[in-house]
C-alpha cells in the first residue's frame, strides 16, 4: 500500500475494507492503528464472529448475525467466510486463512494479510486522508529503535505465548515460558522509567505490545500455561496496560467477551471441553494508572481520536 499507488495499490479512501476478529491480537493491532490515524471513513471495517466455523475440516473466520450480519454475509463484500476472498484472489487456494485482511471492495480480492505491514502502511501512507491531529506512530528518527524492540517483543512474547501454549514437550515449554517472563521482566523495568516504549509518545511499538498484554491474564496465563506471574503482578506493565486501555483507540477496540469466547471455545487441543473461563473480572482495567506522572504526551502534538462509530462499539466492561 503506497500513497501514490506506485505499488499498484493506492491509499484511496472508500476503496478498501479491513476484516478483523476482535479476539485475534494480530487483527487487534490493525484496529488500533486505524482508530489512532482516524481512517474510519477511509477504510471500512468488517468484524467476524468470535467462534470460527468448521468448513471442509478447517476452522474459518465467518460472518454471522451475532456481529451484525443477519444473513450470515458481510453486507459490503457479500461473503460468508473470509476464505472466499482468498479464493477470489487465487482460485484453488488451499493454504491458511488469517485475519486481518485488507480487501479491495470493487474486485473482492485480497490486497494484504500481512499484519506487520498493514499497521506501518496506515501510519505512513494514508496521511492525505488521515484525521486532523493524527499522531506520527512511526517517526523516521525512531524507526530503528522501534523495529529492534518490536522484533524482540514478537520473538519472546507475541509469538512465544502460543509456542508455550502448544509446546510439544516439557523441555520446549520450560525454555519458551522462561523467555516470555524474561521479556516481561525487561519491559516492566523499561516502563518503570518511561510512559511509552519508545520516546514520550505512542508509537508502533505500543501497538505491537498492547494486544498481547490485553489477553495475558484473560487467556495466556491460564489456557496457555504462561502462569509464572500475572500481568497484574507487574507494577509498571500493569499500569502501562491500563494507561493504554484508557486511551482512545486501545480500550475501545478491546472486547474481552470476544477474546474469552474465541480462545476457550475454538482452541480444543488445549481446552477440549470448550469450557469458557468465568474470569478474570476486567473491571480492573478501569482503575487509575497514574502514568501521567512520568510525563509523555500520548498523541504528541496531535489530538486523540473521537468516539468510535456506533457500529464498531465493543462489549462494555461491567
TIBAKOL-638911 format. One record per residue (C-alpha): x negated, y, z negated; residue in one letter. Coordinates in pm, whole numbers, padded with zeros to 5 digits, always signed. Layout:
XYZA/...
***
This chain:
+00000+00000+00000X/-00150+00332+00107X/-00022+00687+00102X/-00092+00736+00474X/+00018+00391+00590X/-00328+00301+00720X/-00287-00046+00568X/+00035-00099+00763X/+00248-00033+00455X/+00305+00337+00384X/+00413+00467+00043X/+00757+00554+00177X/+01041+00647-00054X/+01353+00431-00029X/+01196+00155+00177X/+01089-00099-00083X/+01244-00296-00367X/+01046-00417-00668X/+01163-00755-00800X/+01073-00835-01160X/+01172-01051-01451X/+01193-00888-01793X/+01023-01187-01957X/+00719-01202-01727X/+00421-01000-01857X/+00274-00953-01509X/+00605-00811-01386X/+00635-00601-01701X/+00318-00415-01602X/+00476-00308-01274X/+00793-00193-01452X/+00588+00021-01692X/+00381+00180-01414X/+00692+00254-01207X/+00853+00433-01503X/+00544+00631-01603X/+00479+00751-01248X/+00850+00822-01203X/+00921+00609-00898X/+01275+00503-00993X/+01423+00692-00699X/+01145+00590-00459X/+01126+00216-00532X/+01449+00042-00630X/+01443-00230-00896X/+01585-00583-00894X/+01584-00792-01212X/+01608-01172-01207X/+01773-01392-01468X/+01551-01487-01763X/+01645-01853-01707X/+01491-01996-01393X/+01694-02228-01170X/+01564-02563-01054X/+01558-02568-00672X/+01414-02870-00495X/+01242-02977-00815X/+01076-02645-00899X/+01171-02357-01129X/+01264-02045-00934X/+01347-01685-01018X/+01709-01619-00922X/+01977-01352-00946X/+02291-01410-01149X/+02595-01240-01297X/+02402-01202-01624X/+02171-00950-01456X/+02439-00759-01266X/+02480-00978-00958X/+02834-01121-00980X/+02799-01334-00669X/+02451-01456-00762X/+02281-01248-00492X/+02082-00930-00516X/+02311-00656-00377X/+02032-00492-00175X/+01830-00787-00049X/+02120-01030-00022X/+01914-01319-00160X/+01985-01560-00446X/+01631-01683-00509X/+01309-01488-00474X/+01171-01780-00272X/+01397-01665+00015X/+01179-01355+00056X/+00868-01575+00064X/+01028-01792+00332X/+01134-01485+00531X/+00771-01374+00525X/+00621-01715+00603X/+00868-01975+00732X/+00792-02317+00592X/+00605-02173+00293X/+00557-02437+00021X/+00337-02255-00233X/+00424-02100-00565X/+00677-01821-00609X/+00595-01547-00858X/+00708-01204-00972X/+00653-00915-00944X/+00703-00882-00572X/+00743-00572-00361X/+00978-00636-00070X/+01030-00437+00247X/+01407-00391+00247X/+01463-00340+00623X/+01291-00667+00715X/+01346-00859+00391X/+00982-00966+00394X/+00734-00961+00111X/+00478-00682+00104X/+00283-00792-00204X/+00292-01021-00504X/-00048-00903-00632X/+00028-00784-00985X/-00313-00620-01011X/-00289-00403-00701X/+00078-00312-00747X/+00017-00102-01057X/-00301+00055-00918X/-00115+00147-00599X/+00164+00308-00799X/-00093+00514-00988X/-00293+00624-00683X/-00089+00607-00361X/+00257+00739-00448X/+00165+01092-00553X/+00376+01255-00281X/+00697+01115-00431X/+00591+01079-00796X/+00782+01276-01056X/+00650+01619-01155X/+00430+01573-01459X/+00337+01212-01385X/+00017+01114-01570X/-00305+01010-01399X/-00313+00645-01501X/-00629+00556-01309X/-00855+00861-01335X/-01152+00843-01099X/-01405+00930-01367X/-01288+00643-01589X/-01230+00365-01336X/-01546+00166-01404X/-01471+00164-01777X/-01108+00071-01718X/-01197-00207-01474X/-01457-00358-01707X/-01227-00354-02009X/-00923-00495-01830X/-01136-00777-01685X/-01230-00880-02040X/-00871-00845-02160X/-00745-01057-01872X/-01001-01336-01928X/-00986-01351-02306X/-00625-01253-02375X/-00372-01206-02092X/-00455-01540-01931X/-00611-01713-02231X/-00289-01732-02434X/-00147-01953-02157X/-00463-02161-02145X/-00432-02220-02518X/-00061-02298-02499X/-00111-02557-02225X/-00451-02683-02342X/-00519-03042-02225X/-00717-03141-02534X/-00825-03024-02879X/-01173-02903-02781X/-01038-02689-02498X/-00772-02543-02726X/-01023-02467-03001X/-01256-02281-02764X/-00976-02090-02600X/-00788-01982-02909X/-01114-01869-03072X/-01173-01645-02770X/-00823-01500-02794X/-00874-01388-03153X/-01228-01269-03094X/-01089-01035-02829X/-00807-00922-03059X/-01063-00852-03331X/-01268-00638-03092X/-00960-00449-02974X/-00844-00386-03329X/-01183-00238-03411X/-01184-00023-03097X/-00834+00106-03162X/-00910+00190-03524X/-01114+00482-03388X/-00913+00600-03087X/-00547+00619-02997X/-00572+00466-02650X/-00803+00212-02492X/-00990+00448-02258X/-01017+00820-02321X/-00746+01016-02500X/-00456+00944-02264X/-00260+00647-02137X/-00431+00458-01854X/-00404+00139-01655X/-00589-00035-01940X/-00300+00025-02181X/-00053-00101-01920X/-00253-00425-01887X/-00272-00490-02263X/+00074-00391-02383X/+00286-00674-02230X/+00070-00938-02399X/+00100-00764-02736X/+00477-00732-02694X/+00503-01110-02651X/+00243-01214-02904X/+00440-01268-03225X/+00764-01343-03040X/+00618-01620-02821X/+00245-01679-02812X/+00194-01712-03188X/+00440-01999-03227X/+00512-02154-02888X/+00154-02133-02759X/-00012-02209-03094X/-00206-01880-03097X/-00147-01868-03470X/-00471-01782-03645X/-00320-01439-03710X/-00009-01249-03608X/-00016-00916-03429X/+00140-00757-03736X/-00170-00861-03935X/-00394-00634-03726X/-00361-00282-03873X/-00482-00084-03571X/-00348-00312-03296X/-00003-00336-03453X/+00019+00042-03499X/-00107+00090-03141X/+00155-00154-03007X/+00432+00031-03193X/+00300+00362-03063X/+00330+00235-02707X/+00670+00075-02767X/+00800+00411-02888X/+00655+00588-02581X/+00893+00626-02283X/+00806+00371-02017X/+00695+00097-02257X/+00970+00017-02505X/+01246+00098-02258X/+01110-00172-02024X/+01074-00431-02304X/+01355-00682-02356X/+01291-00919-02647X/+01611-01113-02576X/+01498-01193-02222X/+01148-01276-02347X/+01263-01531-02606X/+01529-01685-02383X/+01290-01740-02096X/+00987-01880-02277X/+01169-02108-02517X/+01421-02237-02263X/+01213-02274-01948X/+00878-02399-02078X/+00995-02751-02157X/+00641-02901-02158X/+00577-02718-02487X/+00941-02698-02604X/+01131-02999-02465X/+01431-02937-02688X/+01481-02585-02546X/+01536-02456-02899X/+01512-02077-02892X/+01339-01932-03199X/+01550-01706-03420X/+01271-01458-03491X/+01075-01256-03548X/+01305-00960-03605X/+01198-00694-03352X/+01314-00409-03578X/+00956-00359-03696X/+00867-00215-03356X/+01061+00098-03457X/+00859+00161-03775X/+00642+00477-03790X/+00293+00423-03648X/+00110+00747-03741X/-00123+00705-03442X/-00090+01074-03359X/-00336+01135-03643X/-00609+01003-03410X/-00534+01279-03161X/-00482+01196-02797X/-00219+01310-02552X/-00023+01019-02405X/+00053+01193-02075X/-00250+01421-02060X/-00144+01748-01901X/+00176+01584-01780X/+00510+01501-01937X/+00698+01187-02042X/+00950+01028-01805X/+01317+01085-01870X/+01561+00812-01976X/+01577+00503-01754X/+01869+00469-01513X/+02178+00317-01672X/+02146+00003-01457X/+01793-00056-01586X/+01862-00039-01960X/+01719-00322-02170X/+01883-00507-02461X/+01864-00268-02758X/+01698-00367-03085X/+01946-00424-03364X/
***
